Amino acid sequence: MGINTARFLMLGCLGMAMFHAHAEDFRVGFINTDRIFREANTAKVAQTKLEQEFSKREKELVDLGNVLKSNSEKLERDAPTLSETQRSTRQRQLSEQDRDFQRKRREFQEDLNARKNEELQQVLEKANKVVKQVAESEKYDLILQEAVYINPKHDITEKVIKVINGGK
């Protein structure tokens, strides 16, 4: 074994020993953001707000869809008795109604998704502030939001939800 190899091994062992000593003081926590989005009061308020904001448009879409379905069924029933021109005219009207319905549904979904993202972003910002408070007060070195596997003893989601909901 050469001098350089021995030095490398000694430095490696020294580094491992220093890391091990430091690792004992290293605290890691984990939060489950999906759970926060489900259980935090701010998330529940955001969900209620979105439901109220979009319920009228959703009902209008459902009604429009029902009218479209009814018109389609009526055309199907009446088709054998209609002239070719009448059938063609009603099919064209039905196609226009369907395009209008699809456009309105797409706009509704885009608007809902945009507003949902805005609301969830506010919930996440509040949660991140609380996570930082918990991490600082309990001396965590690292808090993860996503992991392939996490030992449940490192999960601080419940603490964060309690603080968000006002129960320190």
C-alpha positions as CSV (number, residue, x, y, z in Angstrom):
1,M,0.0,0.0,0.0
2,G,1.5,3.3,-1.0
3,I,1.6,6.5,1.1
4,N,-1.1,8.2,-1.0
5,T,-3.5,5.3,-0.6
6,A,-2.9,5.1,3.1
7,R,-3.5,8.9,3.4
8,F,-6.7,8.6,1.3
9,L,-8.0,5.8,3.5
10,M,-7.1,7.7,6.7
11,L,-8.8,10.8,5.4
12,G,-11.8,8.8,4.3
13,C,-12.2,7.2,7.7
14,L,-11.7,10.5,9.5
15,G,-14.4,12.0,7.2
16,M,-16.8,9.2,7.9
17,A,-16.3,9.5,11.6
18,M,-16.9,13.3,11.4
19,F,-20.0,12.7,9.3
20,H,-21.3,10.1,11.7
21,A,-20.8,12.4,14.7
22,H,-22.6,15.2,12.9
23,A,-25.3,12.9,11.5
24,E,-26.5,12.1,15.0
25,D,-27.4,15.8,15.4
26,F,-29.0,16.1,12.0
27,R,-32.8,16.1,12.1
28,V,-34.9,15.4,9.1
29,G,-38.7,15.9,8.9
30,F,-41.3,15.2,6.2
31,I,-44.6,16.8,5.4
32,N,-47.3,15.3,3.2
33,T,-48.7,18.2,1.2
34,D,-51.7,16.2,-0.1
35,R,-52.8,15.7,3.5
36,I,-52.4,19.4,4.2
37,F,-54.5,20.2,1.1
38,R,-57.2,17.8,2.5
39,E,-57.1,18.5,6.2
40,A,-56.0,22.1,6.8
41,N,-58.7,24.5,7.5
42,T,-57.3,27.0,5.0
43,A,-57.6,24.3,2.3
44,K,-61.2,23.5,3.3
45,V,-62.1,27.2,3.2
46,A,-60.5,27.5,-0.2
47,Q,-62.5,24.4,-1.5
48,T,-65.7,25.9,-0.2
49,K,-64.9,29.2,-1.8
50,L,-64.3,27.6,-5.1
51,E,-67.5,25.6,-4.9
52,Q,-69.5,28.7,-4.3
53,E,-67.7,30.7,-7.0
54,F,-68.2,28.0,-9.7
55,S,-71.4,26.3,-8.7
56,K,-73.6,28.5,-10.9
57,R,-71.5,28.0,-14.0
58,E,-71.4,24.2,-13.3
59,K,-75.1,24.0,-13.0
60,E,-75.5,26.0,-16.3
61,L,-73.1,23.5,-17.9
62,V,-75.1,20.5,-16.6
63,D,-78.3,22.1,-17.9
64,L,-76.8,22.8,-21.3
65,G,-75.6,19.2,-21.4
66,N,-79.0,17.9,-20.6
67,V,-80.6,20.1,-23.3
68,L,-78.0,18.8,-25.8
69,K,-78.8,15.2,-24.9
70,S,-82.5,15.8,-25.1
71,N,-82.2,17.5,-28.5
72,S,-80.0,14.6,-29.7
73,E,-82.5,12.0,-28.6
74,K,-85.4,14.0,-30.2
75,L,-83.5,14.1,-33.5
76,E,-82.9,10.4,-33.3
77,R,-86.6,9.7,-32.7
78,D,-87.8,12.2,-35.3
79,A,-85.2,11.4,-38.0
80,P,-87.3,8.8,-39.9
81,T,-90.1,11.2,-40.4
82,L,-88.0,14.3,-41.3
83,S,-87.2,15.3,-44.8
84,E,-83.5,15.3,-45.8
85,T,-83.3,19.1,-45.5
86,Q,-84.9,19.2,-42.0
87,R,-82.7,16.4,-40.8
88,S,-79.6,18.1,-42.1
89,T,-80.6,21.4,-40.6
90,R,-81.3,19.9,-37.2
91,Q,-78.0,17.9,-37.3
92,R,-76.1,21.1,-38.1
93,Q,-77.9,22.9,-35.2
94,L,-77.1,20.0,-32.9
95,S,-73.4,20.1,-34.0
96,E,-73.3,23.9,-33.2
97,Q,-74.9,23.3,-29.8
98,D,-72.3,20.6,-29.1
99,R,-69.4,22.8,-30.1
100,D,-70.8,25.6,-27.9
101,F,-71.1,23.1,-25.0
102,Q,-67.6,21.8,-25.5
103,R,-66.2,25.3,-25.6
104,K,-68.0,26.4,-22.5
105,R,-67.0,23.2,-20.7
106,R,-63.3,23.7,-21.6
107,E,-63.4,27.4,-20.5
108,F,-65.1,26.4,-17.3
109,Q,-62.4,23.7,-16.6
110,E,-59.6,26.1,-17.4
111,D,-61.0,28.9,-15.2
112,L,-61.6,26.4,-12.4
113,N,-58.1,25.0,-12.6
114,A,-56.6,28.5,-12.6
115,R,-58.5,29.5,-9.6
116,K,-57.8,26.2,-7.8
117,N,-54.1,26.7,-8.4
118,E,-54.3,30.3,-7.0
119,E,-56.1,29.1,-3.9
120,L,-53.8,26.1,-3.4
121,Q,-50.8,28.3,-3.8
122,Q,-52.0,30.5,-0.9
123,V,-52.6,27.3,1.2
124,L,-49.1,26.1,0.3
125,E,-47.5,29.5,1.2
126,K,-49.2,29.4,4.6
127,A,-48.1,25.8,5.1
128,N,-44.5,26.6,4.2
129,K,-44.4,29.4,6.8
130,V,-45.7,27.0,9.4
131,V,-43.2,24.3,8.3
132,K,-40.4,26.9,8.7
133,Q,-41.7,27.8,12.2
134,V,-41.9,24.1,13.3
135,A,-38.5,23.4,11.8
136,E,-36.9,26.3,13.6
137,S,-38.6,25.7,16.9
138,E,-37.9,22.0,16.9
139,K,-34.4,22.4,15.4
140,Y,-34.9,20.4,12.2
141,D,-32.1,20.6,9.6
142,L,-34.1,19.5,6.6
143,I,-37.8,19.2,5.8
144,L,-38.8,17.2,2.7
145,Q,-42.1,17.5,0.9
146,E,-41.8,14.4,-1.4
147,A,-39.9,11.2,-0.9
148,V,-40.1,7.7,-2.3
149,Y,-40.1,6.3,1.3
150,I,-40.2,8.0,4.6
151,N,-40.2,6.5,8.1
152,P,-43.4,7.6,9.8
153,K,-41.4,8.8,12.8
154,H,-40.1,11.7,10.6
155,D,-43.6,12.8,9.5
156,I,-44.4,16.2,11.0
157,T,-47.6,16.7,8.9
158,E,-49.9,16.4,11.9
159,K,-47.9,19.1,13.8
160,V,-48.1,21.4,10.8
161,I,-51.8,20.9,10.3
162,K,-52.5,21.6,14.0
163,V,-50.6,24.9,13.8
164,I,-52.4,25.9,10.6
165,N,-55.7,25.1,12.2
166,G,-54.9,27.2,15.2
167,G,-54.1,24.4,17.7
168,K,-50.5,25.2,18.6
